[in-house]
Amino acid sequence: MPGSRTPGWSTSHNLGWRPVAAAMFGVGWGANQFASLLIAYHQHRGLSVGTDQALFGVYALGLVPALLVGGPASDRYGRGALMRPAAVLSVVATGVLIGGVTSTPLLYVGRFLAGMASGVVLAVGSVWVKELSVPPYDLEVGEQGGARRAAIALSAGFGLGPVVAGLIAQWSPDPLVVAYLPHLAVMALVAPGLWWVAETAPPPGRNLRTTWSRLRVPLARHPRFASVVVPLAPWVFGAPAVAFAVLPTVVARHTTGYGIAFAGAVAGVTLGIGVAVQPLARHLDRADSARGGVIGMAAVVLGMALAALAAARTSPVLVLVAAVVLGAGYGLCLVSGLLEVQRLASPGELAGLTAVYYALTYVGFALPVVLAELTAAAGYPALLGGLAVLATGCLVVMAVRSPARPAALQWREVAAGVGPGGAGCPKGATGE
């Protein structure tokens, strides 16, 4: 029956990875449609820039706990048991945001619920797509292709959602309601397919660890994780958050009459480029170096510098240029981080380590809120220049401290269970 916990039942009957990726696309759409409506809420509801940025940031308060709990819980109870309710919650969140047309508290609730839905779908969906991209479910693509599929689905939803919402909100007579309707239509199309996807988590009888114990992810303290993934992760979403939540408001006085559509276009460009560069990230990836992540971080540094210049000159054209570069940094860093995580994690810890990774990436969504608070002390050009310096520091850490080839290859063997510290190795081996 659909939803069975027996992994092998569906190799000839289920719909494979596509419904899961489609659900990630739909939830990503719902999560990010709000980004291009910040100016609309300012214009039509009179909300301050600080309130807009707080509404943007409260999303992360719902997302991070859901990420950290959702991944380990899916290891114990199954991918579908978490993904299906999360898809429904995404629809509920959009309904609450529609109700927020006259109520700011409802906007906070809707954004919080959207974060919870996204947290579960990001942690669980990424793992589910990866697991459905290897035999016996898929004989051609493999784990790298699974990471790319998940990242592209997520990025496509993140990018298309704000574009459509922004275009509708710019010219609709009831923008704060009508802009949300496409997401409801998308979810009506993609959510039902989740009930026809194979369960890939081990059966309940083999999952003896409690969900609480699964929240402890020892590999999060691994030297490779600490020196490569941790410095990179906050910039994964920090870069696009600056591009589409900060820069359009900085140049708003130069986009009068089309500011909402411009904000949507910036979001679309940022995340569209993020999708386009992801195949390149896969080719740049290497197990014996942090090359892919270092190149991604170099793009983030350049993008932040361009963002500072755009803010100094209040130039919409430079905003678009910065969005292109920050989008490239986002796409390269996202896939590089996912591939690092998948190399490090054993099957039983993959969902948990992926959740930790995504939780760290969403620290970046706090940047617009932090920058808005710091504007009392400095202008956006100086603050964005400071971010470029901070990103440079992270880049240097990754380039200098990422381990050399022998250790990296040993860790990869440990993750695969074929080397010291892996499955079947002598008790007490650590692989360090």
N, C-alpha and C positions, 0 to 999 in steps of 0.2 A: 504494500500500500504506500502511497505517497507519504513522505516524511518518516519512513522507517529508519531505525537506527542501524540497520545492517548495511554497511557500505557497498557490498557487491551487487545489491538487488537491481541497481539502476543503470548499469553500464550499457544496457541496450534499450531502456525505457525512459530514462529521465532526460531533461532538456539540457544537461550539462551546465557549464559555467555561465552561460548567457543570461539566464534570469537573475542570477546573483549580481552580475555586473550591471544589468539593467536597473535593479533595485538600488545599487550604489549610485548610479547616475541620477535616479529620481530623488533619492534622499539628499544627494549633493546639490541638486537643483533647489530643493526646498531650503537647505541650509544657507545658501548664498544669495538667494533672490533678494534678501533684505539689503544686501550691500549697496545696490544701486538705488535704493529707496530712501537712503539717509537724507539726501537733499529734498526729496518729496515730503518727508515728515517735517523737515524744517520749514518748507514753504507752506504746506497745507495745514499743519498742526501747530506750527510755531515752536517746535521743540528746539532747544538750544543745541549747539554743537557738542557740548559735554554730555547731554542726555542721549544724543544720537550715538556717540562713541560708547557710552555705557551700555546702551541697548545692543550695540554690536559686540561688546565684550562679554555680556552676561551669557551669551551662547557658550563660551568656553567653560563657564561654571557648571553647566549641565553636561557638557561633553566629556571633560576630563574624568570625573568619577565613573561615568558610563563606560568609557574606554577601559579604565583599569579593572572594573568589575566584569564588563561584558566579555572580554577575551578569555580570562580564566573560567568564567561560568560556562562559556560555550564549549570549552574543553571537557567539562563534566557533563553538561546536559544536552549538548548538541548544537550545531551551528543554526539549524532552522528554528530551534526553540527560542533563540535570541533574535534572529534576524526578522522573523515574521512579525512579532509584536512591535519591533522597532520601526518597520515600514508603516504599520498602522499609526504609530505614534507620530511619525512625520506628517501624516495627513491631519491628525488632530492638532498638531502645532500650527499648521497653516490656517486651520479653521479658527484657532484662538487669535492669531495675528489679524485675521479679517475682522474679528470682533474688537480688536484693538484700535479700530478706526476712530473710536470715540473714547478710548480708555488707555492711558499710558501703562497702568499696572498690567493690563492684559498683554500689552506688547512685551513686557518683561517676562511674563509667564510663557508666552508663545516662543520667544527666543530661547528661553531655558529648556523648554520641551524639544525644540528643534535641535539644541545641542545634545540632549540625551539620546535622541534618535540617531543623530550622526555619530556619536561616540560608539554606540553598539555596532552600527553598520560598518564604520571604518575598521574597527578591530576585528569583527567577526567576518565581514564580507571579504576583506583582503585575504584572510586565511582561507576562507571557503573557496574563493576563486583560484588561489594557488593550489589547493588540494585537488580541485577539479580539473587542473591543467596538467596533471601527471597521470601515468597509467594507474588503474585500468580505465579511467574516465576520459583521458585524452592521450593519444599515442604520439603526438607530433610536437607539442610546444615545449613542455617542461616548466621547471620552476621559475626561470627567468621570465619566460613568457607569461606565466601566471601573475608575477609581480607587475609586469607592464600592463596586462589587461586590467587589473584592479586599479592601477594608478590612472590609466586613461579614462576608464569609466567614471571614476571620482572627479577627475579634472574636467571632463566634458560637462558633467552636471554642474559643477562649480562655475564653469564659464558660461554656459548657455542660460542658466537660470537668471543671473542678473542682467544679461543682455535683453532677454525677452521682457522681464519685469520692468527694466528701465525704459524700453521703447513704449510699452503700454502705458506706464505711469506718466510719461512725458505728454502724451496726447489724449489720454482717456479722461472723460468727464468725471469719473469716480476712481482715481488712480490707486487709492489705498485699499481698495477692494478688488477691482478688476485685475490688478497686476498679479494677484496671488492665484487666480483661477487656473492658469496653465499648469501650475504644479499639481493641482488636484486632478487634472485630466491625465497628466503624465503618470501619477501614482496609480490611477485606476487602470492604466494599461500594464504597468510593470509589476505591481505588487502581487497579483494572483499567481504569477509564474513561480514564486518562491515555494509554493505548496507542491511543486512537481520537480524538486531538485533532490538529488541524492544526499543523504546524510553522510558526512565523511569523518566525523569525530568517532572515536572508539565507542563501542556499546557501553551502557552505564555500568555493567558488571566489571569492566576493565578499568574504570575510572575511580579508583579507590580513594584518591586524595580529595579532601573537601575543597569547595570553592575558596574558602578563606585561606587554606594553605597554598592554593594556586596563585593567590595575590602576591606571594613572595616569589620573585623571579630572580634567582641568583645570577643569571647571565647579564642582568642589568649592571652588575658591578665588574663585568669582564673588562680587561684593559682595552681591548679593541672597541668595545661599545663606548667606553669612557673617552677614548682619545679621538674617535672618528664620528660616532653617531651623536653623542651628546653636544659637541660644539656645532654640529650641522643642523640638528633637528629644529631648534626654535626659528631658524631662518626659512624653513620650508614654507610655513604659512605667514611668517613675519614679513617676508618680501612682498607677496601679493596683498597682504592686509594694508601695508603702507601704500601700495599702488592704487588700490581701488577704494579704500576707506579714508585715506588722508589726502592724497594729492588732488582729487576732484574738488574737495572743499577749499583747498589752498588757492585754487585758481577760479573759484566760483564766480567772482565778479567779472571775469573775462569770458564766461560761458552763459551769461544771462539769456534766457529764452530757450536754451537747449541743455541746461545743466544736468537734468535728470538723465536724458539720453546720453550725454557725454560720460556721466558716471558709469552707466551701463556699458558703454563702448570700451571704457578703460578696463572694466572688469573682464569683458569678453576678450580683449586683446591680451591682457595679462595671462589669463588662464588658457586661452587658445594657444598662445605660444608655449605655455607650459605643457600642453598635450603634444604639440608638434615636436618638441625636443626630446620627448621621452624615449623614442627608439635610439636616439644618439646616446642617451644616458646608459642604456643597456650595452651598447658597443664600447663605451668608455670604461665600463665596470671591470675591475680586476680584483682577484682574491688576494694578490700579493702587494697591493698598494691602495691608497685612498684616492686614486687619480680622478675617478668620476665625481666624488664629493668635493675634491679640491677645485676642480674646474667649475662646478656648480656654485661654490662659495665665491670664487673669483667673479662670477657673473653677478652675484648678490652685492659684492663690494662696489662694482662698477655701477650697478643699478641704483644703489643708495646715493652714490656721488651724483649721478644724474638727477635723482629726485631732489637732492639739496639744491642743485643748480636750477631745476624747474621751479622750486619754491622761491628762490631768490629773484628769479626773473618773472615769476607768476605767468609762465608760458604754457598754454594748453598743448602746444606742439611738443615741447620738451617733456611734458607729463606723459604723452603717448610714447615717446622714445624711451623714457625711464620704465614705463609699463612693459615694453617689449623685453628689455634686458632683465628686469625683475622677474618677469614670467619665465624667461629661460632659466634663471637661477632656481626658481621654484621647481620647475619640471625636472631639472638635473638633480637637484638635492633630494626631491621626493623619491625618485626611483633608486638613486644611489643608497639612500638610507634604508629603503625596503630590502634591497638586495643584501646589504650588510647584515640586517637583522635575520634574513632567511638563511644566510650562511652560518650564523652563529647558533641559531636555535635548534634544539632537538625537536622532533615532532610534538612531544608532550608540552614543550614550552613555547612553541611558535606563537600561539594566540596571545599568551601573556606578554612575551617580549615585543610583539607587534603593538600591543596595547600601550606598553610603556613608551615605545617609539612615538606613536601618534600623540600620546599625552604630552610628550616633550615638544612635538611640532606645534601643538596648539597653544603653547606658551606665547608663540609669536602673535596670536590674535589679541594679546594684551597691548601690543605696541601702540595702536591708535589711541587707546585710553591713556596710556602713560604719556604719550606725546601731547595729548590735549591738556593734561594736568601740568605739564612742564612748560607750556607756552607762556605762563605767567613769568617765568624766569628767563626764557630765551625764545627766539623766533624759530619757525619751522626750518629755515635754511641751516641754522646752527645745529638744531636737534637732529636733522637728517644727516648732516655731516658727521655728527657724533656716532650715529648708527653705522655709517660707513667705516669709521675707525674701529668700532667694536666688532663688526663683521670681519675686518682685516685681522684682528687678534685671533678670532676663531679659526680663520683660514690658516694662520701661522701654526696654531696648535695642531691642526689636522695634518699639515704638511711635515712638521718636525717630529711629532710624537706618534704618528701612525706606525704600527709595527712593520718590521721587515718581512721579506718573503718567507723564511722558514717558519716563523711563528704563525703567520697568517695561514699558511697551508696546513699547519698542525691543527689550528682551531677549526678550519673547515672540515678536516677529517673527524674531529671530535663531534662537531654538529651532525655529521653524517653517520656517526656511530661506527666508524671504521678504523679509528686510530686510538692512541692512548687517551683514556678518559671516556671513550665511546662505549656503545653497547658491547657487552661481552669482554671488556678489557679487565685487567686485574683490579680487584677491589683496592680503593685508595688512590688510583691514578687520577690525576687532575687535569691533565692536558695543558697545564699552564707552562 
